[in-house]
Amino acid sequence: MVSAALAAPGIRLQVAELLALREGLPQPVRHRPATRRPGAVPARAPGAGMDLREIRGFVEGDDARRIDPAATARTGTPHIRSFHEDRDDTLLLIADFRPPMLWGTGATLRSVRAARLLVRWGWQAAARGASLAAMSLDASGLASVPLGGGVPQMGRISHMLASRHDRALAAGADAPSLSEAILRAMRLAPLGAEVLIASGTDGIAPQDEPALARLARRRKVRLLLPLDPLETAPPGRALPVRAGTQHRLARLQPFDPAALARRLRVLNVSLEAIGHDAG
């Protein structure tokens, strides 16, 4: 049970607020069939996939952003990379509720903002007809919702996130590593899927990187960082830091995502830092 002192907006994650995030999001355009025959409804065109199909010479009409520098330099003529098209639209949401996420100096805990960010992405994916799955990791272990679709699936995901966040608030300090979550994620998210991980600035340890690289090998993986006000705009004055009988004065610096972005780029993972005042 969550203590009454913690049952406040921004500290406890509520199912109702996650369900309400659906409001205000753009709704997909529903096409009316041209005839009553099957197949008359125009389908959404698949996007570019992640599996390399070929490297070929550039022709008029090709996307210049897909030029392959190595082949172009080797042959002296522009060459582009072409990829197999995506067949499925699948999204896996991973929420980090471990102890380092259970704090905040603003109106909400970082863990609450992480869940809200993921659920917004989830509602958008559900609106376009995508398949969705979700995972959470906290001090009591891992939990997951297998693939499904539509509003009922977002309801299941919202209930899972809210209940696991309550457990995280009441749990101890030990927590599973991100690597454990990634191993389960590889079973939940098929090849070609998109994976969103909402965690903190210190959420990915060096020992997690090999597993993260495997996950991102044939999937689109993005790390979302919900930054706290202390990380984006720390106090300008020096603050006292004490450890036992020792004490120092330290000045906090705003978090710079550049180093983490470079580290993740090697793993084929993209980074998106979200300031505390961003919607």
N, C-alpha and C positions, 0 to 999 in steps of 0.2 A: 504494500500500500504506500502511496505517496503521501508524505507529510502535508498537513494542511498549510504549513508555511510555504510549501513549494507549489501549491495549487493556484498559481497566478498566471495571467496571460504573459506569454514570453518565456515562462519557465517550464510550465507543463504544456505538452503538446496535445491539442484537442482535435478529435476527429472532425467536429463541425467546422473548424477553421480550414482544415485541409479540403473538405468537400466544397466549402464556399469559394475556394480558389478557382473553381470552374467558371464562376460568374465573371463576365467581362472579357473572357478570352474569345478571339475570333472563331466563329463557327465555320466548318467547311461548307463549300458550295455544293449543293446536291444537284446533280445533273438529271434532267428529265429525259427518259429514253426517247429516241427519235421514232421508234416503232415498238410494237409489242414483241418482237422477236428476241430470243435470248442473245445476249452479247451486244445489244444496241446502246448500252450505257457506256460512255467513254471512260476509260480507266485512267488513273494517275500514271503518268509516265515514270518508269523506274529511273533512279538516279545512277550516277557513276559509282561502280563498286570499288573494292579495294584489291581485288585479285588481278594481277597483271596479265593481259591477254597477249600483247605484242608491242614491239617498238618498230615503228614504220616511218617512212618519209612524210614530211609535212606537206599537206595539200590545202588549197584554198578552202576556207570554211572551218578548219580545225581550230581548236582552242589553244591559243599561244601559251596559256598557263601550263599546258601539259608537255611543253618542250622538254626533252631529255638532254641535259647538258653534256653528259658523257658521250652519248651516241652522236650528238651534233658536232662535238669537238673532234671525235674520231674520224667522222666521214667528211666533215667540212660542209655538210648541208643539214638544214634543220630536220630533226626527227622528233616525234612525239611518242609518249606512252599512251596506250589505250588499255582500258580495263573492262573486265566482264561487268555487265550491269547488275545492280542489286535486284534480287528476286523478292526479298521479303523486307518488311519494315518492322524491325524488332528493337525494343528499347529495354535495357536493364538499368534499374535505379539502385544505387548502393548508398545507404546512409550510415555514416560513422557516428555512433553514439558512445564512443569510448570516453573515459574520464577527461582527457584533454579538450573534448568538445563541450563539456558540461559547465561552461562558464561564459560570462559576458559582462561588459561594463555599460552596455546600452540598455535598451528596452527588452532585448531578447537574448537568450543563450545562443551560442554558435550552433549548437545541435538543432535548435528549433528553426533557425534560419536555414540550415542545411536541408531539413525535411521540407520546408516550404518551397525552397528552390526546386527540389526534385519533383515535388507534386505538381508544381506549375508545368514543368516539362512533361510530366506524365499526362496531365489533362490535354495538353496540346497534341501529344502523340495519339491519345485515345480518340480525339476529335477527327484525326485524319485516317483512323482505322487501323492503327498499328497494334501489334502484339506487345504486351507489357509484362515484365516481371520485376520483382523488387527484393532487396536484401537489406538487412540491418546487422551491424555488429556492435556489441556492447559488452560490459563486464560479465554478463550472464551467458554470453555465447552468441551464436549466429541464428538468424531467423530468415525465412524466405517465403515469397509468394510465387508459385510457378506461373508460367506464361498463360495469359488470358487477354481478353480485350473488352473494350467498351466501358460504360459507366459502372457496371457491377465490379469489374476488375479494379477500377480506381477506388471503389469503396473498400474492397478487400485490402488493397495496399494502404489506404489511409488508416484503417483500423489496426493493421499490423504495426505501422510506424508509431502510432500513438501509444499502443500497449507496450511496445518494446522501449519506447522512450521513458515511460513510467518505470519500467524495470531498471533502466539505466540510472535513473535518479535515485533509486533505492539500493542499487547494487554496490559491490565493493570496488577496489581499485584495480584488480587484475582484469585483463581483457585479452581476447584473441588477437593475433597479429592480422594485418591486412592480407598477408599471404594466404591465410586460411580462408578468408572470404573470397579471394581471387580464384582459388581452386574450385570452390563451389560455383562461382560466377561463370567459369568456363563450361560448366555443365548446364547452366541455366540459359546462357546467351549463345545461340548458334553462330557459326562463322558468318561474317558480314553484318552482325548486329552492332548497334551503338550501345555503349556502356557509359553511364554518368556516375561518377563517384564524388559525393559531397563529403569533404573532410577538412581538416585544419592544415595550417602551414607546416606542421610537424607530423602530419598524418602518415606520410610515406617514409618508412625507414629504409636505409640502404639494403637491408636483407630482404625487403619486399620487392626490390627492383627486378630480379630475375623473373618472378611470377608475373609481375605487371607487364614486362616485355612480352611474355608468352601470351597473355590475354590480348595485348594490342597487336599481335602479329597479323591477324586477319579479322580484326574488329576495330571499330572506331571508338577510341577510349578518350574521355575528357574528364579532367579533374576540376571540380568546382570548389572554390575557396570562399566561403562566406566570412569576410573579414570583420573583426570587431572594431569599434571606435578606437580602442587602445592601440590597435595595429595600424590604423590608417592615420590617426591624428593623436599621437601620444603627448603627454604633458611636456611643455618646453623646459621645465626645471628638472634638476637632478633629484632623484628619489633615493631614500635610504633602503639598503638591502642588508638584511641580517641573517646570519647562519650560525647559530650557537653564540659563541662569544665574539665572533668576527662580524664586522659591519663595514659596508662601503657605500659610497654614493655612486649611482649609475644614471645615465641619461638614456632613455629609450629612443630608438630610431623607428621611423615608419617602415613597415614591411615593404621590401622591394621584391617583386615576384620574378625579376629577371633571372636570377641564379637558379631558382627552382624550375622555371620554364625551360632553361637550357638543359638541365638535368633530365627533365621529362621528355624533351624533344628526342634525345638519344633513344628513349624507349618507345618512340612513336605515340606518345601521349601528349595531348594538348592541354593547356592550362587556361582557366578563366577565373580571375580574381574578381569578386563582387564586393564593392564597398558597402559599409553598413547602411548608407542612405540610398542604395539602389533598390529599385522595385523588383 
